[in-house]
Amino acid sequence: MLSYRHAFHAGNHADVLKHIVLVQLLDHLTAKDKPLWVIDTHAGAGRYRLDEGFAATQREYVDGIGRLWTAEALPEAAAAYVALVRALNPDGRLRTYPGSPLIARQRLRTRDRLWLCELHPADHALLERAFDGDRRQVEVRSADGFAMLKALLPPAPRRGLVLLDPPYEVRDDYRQVGRVLSDALRRFATGTYMVWYPLIPRPEPQQLARSLKALSAPRWLHATLKVKAPPAHGMGLYGSGVFVINPPYTLPAALQQLLPVLAERLAQGAGAGFELEFELP
C-alpha cells in the first residue's frame, strides 16, 4: 500500500497541509480559558533534521515548506505556520522541521496536556528524547494509539483534540480510522478530531472519506490538496486530505483563502488543485 514513516517525508506538501490545519485548530481551542488535552495517535519522532538522515535522502521538503520559506504575502494561516517553523531555525536556514507533537507543544499552555503514542522503536526513542524534561505536561507512550483512545477518552477536562495520521502501510489502516472514530465519538462527542490521509491511486482514500462522512457528525470539514495529477502507473503520492470533525466555524474561511495559494505554490505539474466541503449547521 504505502509506507509513510514520517521521517522520509518531513516538510513535504502533505505536512504543509496537515500542519497548517493543526495550527489553526490549536489556536482556536487555546483561545478559550479552559484546559485542553491533545492526543496524537501516531506521533513519529517529534522533530526532524532536513539536512541529514531520511529527510535529506528524498528532500521532499524542498517542494513543501521549502517553497513557502521565503514567500511573501502569504495567507494568515500559512504565515502562522511558517513563523512556527522559523522559530526552530533562528539562523534563517531551513534545517529542522517540527512534527505534529512539537507543533502542539509550542501552542499549548501550562494548563494543557499532550499525549503522544508511537510504536516504532526508533521513532519512540527519538520522541522520548525530544520531550525529556517535559514529562509533567507531556506523556509519551510506546503504544497503539488507536487502542489508547479508549483509555484516554473522554479527557478529564472535557475538551480535547485528537490527531489521527497512521502510516497507512496496510489497507486496514483506512478501515481502522473509521472504526476508531465511530467509537471515539460515542465516548466524546464534543471533541475535535482531525484525520490526515494520503491521496494515492487506490480506492481506499476515497472510501475513507465516504466512511467519515457517514459517521453523521453534525459538524465536519473535508479538504484535499493535489500537487499533481494521479500517476497512471505505480503508487505515487499526489496529494493528501484532512477531515475534521467539530471544526471551528472560522476554519472554512481560512481554508478558502489558503487552499488556492497552496495549490499554486506547491504544484508539481498538471492536475494540481484542491477541494473543500463542509457542514457547519
WOFENFEN-V795133 format. One record per residue. RES is the residue in one letter. PHI is phi in degrees with one decimal (999 if undefined). BURIAL is + if it has 9 or more other ideal C-beta (glycine too) atoms within 8 Angstrom, else -. Layout:
res:phi:burial
RES:PHI:BURIAL
RES:PHI:BURIAL
This chain:
res:phi:burial
M:999:+
L:-155.8:+
S:-106.9:-
Y:-114.9:+
R:-72.1:+
H:-51.1:+
A:-61.2:+
F:-70.9:+
H:-120.3:+
A:-55.5:+
G:80.4:+
N:-78.5:+
H:-59.2:+
A:-68.0:+
D:-63.8:+
V:-58.0:+
L:-62.3:+
K:-58.8:+
H:-79.2:+
I:-64.2:+
V:-65.0:+
L:-60.3:+
V:-61.3:+
Q:-61.7:+
L:-66.6:+
L:-63.6:+
D:-65.7:+
H:-67.9:+
L:-69.4:+
T:-82.2:+
A:-72.3:-
K:-88.9:-
D:-84.8:-
K:-141.1:-
P:-66.3:-
L:-145.9:+
W:-108.3:+
V:-118.8:+
I:-121.2:+
D:-110.4:+
T:-76.7:+
H:-138.7:+
A:-77.8:+
G:73.2:+
A:-91.9:+
G:97.5:+
R:-145.8:+
Y:-138.7:+
R:-83.9:+
L:-94.1:+
D:-101.5:-
E:-158.7:-
G:72.3:-
F:-60.0:+
A:-62.8:+
A:-72.0:+
T:-68.5:-
Q:-99.0:-
R:53.1:-
E:-68.3:+
Y:-63.8:+
V:-59.6:-
D:-96.5:+
G:-118.8:+
I:-58.3:+
G:-58.9:+
R:-79.7:+
L:-100.9:+
W:-58.0:+
T:-111.3:-
A:-71.3:+
E:-111.4:-
A:54.8:-
L:-78.4:+
P:-56.4:+
E:-55.0:-
A:-64.2:+
A:-69.8:+
A:-63.4:+
A:-64.3:+
Y:-66.1:+
V:-62.4:+
A:-61.5:-
L:-64.9:+
V:-66.2:+
R:-62.1:+
A:-62.5:-
L:-87.3:+
N:-129.5:+
P:-63.6:-
D:-84.7:-
G:85.8:-
R:-99.7:-
L:-79.1:+
R:-126.8:-
T:-127.8:+
Y:-126.7:+
P:-84.3:+
G:-78.5:+
S:-56.3:+
P:-60.4:+
L:-71.1:+
I:-61.5:+
A:-62.6:+
R:-62.1:+
Q:-69.6:+
R:-93.3:+
L:-79.7:+
R:-100.6:-
T:-63.9:-
R:-81.5:-
D:-90.8:+
R:-135.5:+
L:-120.0:+
W:-111.4:+
L:-123.5:+
C:-118.2:+
E:-154.0:+
L:-91.0:+
H:-62.5:-
P:-56.9:-
A:-66.5:-
D:-67.5:+
H:-63.6:+
A:-62.7:-
L:-67.4:+
L:-65.5:+
E:-60.4:+
R:-65.3:-
A:-64.1:+
F:-114.9:+
D:-61.8:-
G:90.6:-
D:-123.3:-
R:-77.0:+
R:-69.8:-
Q:-115.5:+
V:-118.6:+
E:-111.9:-
V:-107.6:+
R:-121.9:+
S:-89.7:-
A:-154.9:-
D:-72.1:-
G:-62.1:+
F:-61.1:+
A:-67.8:-
M:-63.3:+
L:-58.6:+
K:-62.9:-
A:-80.9:-
L:-96.0:+
L:-105.3:+
P:-76.4:-
P:-68.6:+
A:-56.9:-
P:-82.0:+
R:62.0:-
R:-136.8:+
G:-166.6:+
L:-125.0:+
V:-115.7:+
L:-107.4:+
L:-120.2:+
D:-142.5:+
P:-65.8:+
P:-73.5:+
Y:54.9:+
E:-76.7:+
V:-130.1:-
R:-61.2:-
D:-67.2:-
D:-56.7:+
Y:-65.1:+
R:-68.1:+
Q:-63.4:+
V:-57.9:+
G:-62.5:+
R:-65.1:-
V:-64.8:+
L:-65.9:+
S:-60.4:+
D:-68.4:+
A:-62.1:+
L:-67.6:+
R:-68.7:-
R:-82.2:+
F:-149.4:+
A:-69.6:-
T:-92.7:-
G:-70.9:+
T:-98.9:+
Y:-123.6:+
M:-123.3:+
V:-112.4:+
W:-105.1:+
Y:-149.5:+
P:-84.4:+
L:-99.7:+
I:-133.0:+
P:-76.1:-
R:-139.2:-
P:-76.2:-
E:-60.2:+
P:-60.3:+
Q:-68.0:-
Q:-65.0:+
L:-62.8:+
A:-58.5:+
R:-64.6:-
S:-67.0:+
L:-69.9:+
K:-65.0:-
A:-71.9:-
L:-66.7:+
S:61.7:-
A:-66.3:-
P:-65.4:-
R:-130.7:+
W:-154.2:+
L:-141.7:+
H:-132.8:+
A:-129.9:+
T:-127.1:+
L:-129.9:+
K:-108.9:+
V:-99.5:+
K:-166.1:+
A:-71.9:-
P:-59.0:-
P:-66.0:+
A:-69.5:-
H:-136.6:-
G:90.6:-
M:-125.3:-
G:-63.2:-
L:-80.6:+
Y:-114.1:+
G:170.5:+
S:-157.3:+
G:-135.6:+
V:-129.8:+
F:-124.7:+
V:-118.4:+
I:-99.9:+
N:60.3:+
P:-75.1:+
P:-69.0:+
Y:-67.6:-
T:-82.2:-
L:-67.5:+
P:-57.2:+
A:-63.9:-
A:-62.7:+
L:-75.1:+
Q:-62.4:-
Q:-80.2:+
L:-80.8:+
L:-59.4:+
P:-60.3:-
V:-67.4:+
L:-64.1:+
A:-61.0:+
E:-78.0:-
R:-75.6:+
L:-100.2:+
A:-59.1:+
Q:-116.6:-
G:156.5:-
A:-61.7:-
G:98.4:+
A:-66.4:+
G:174.1:-
F:-149.9:+
E:-139.1:-
L:-141.8:+
E:-142.1:-
F:-160.8:+
E:-129.3:-
L:-133.9:-
P:-65.6:-
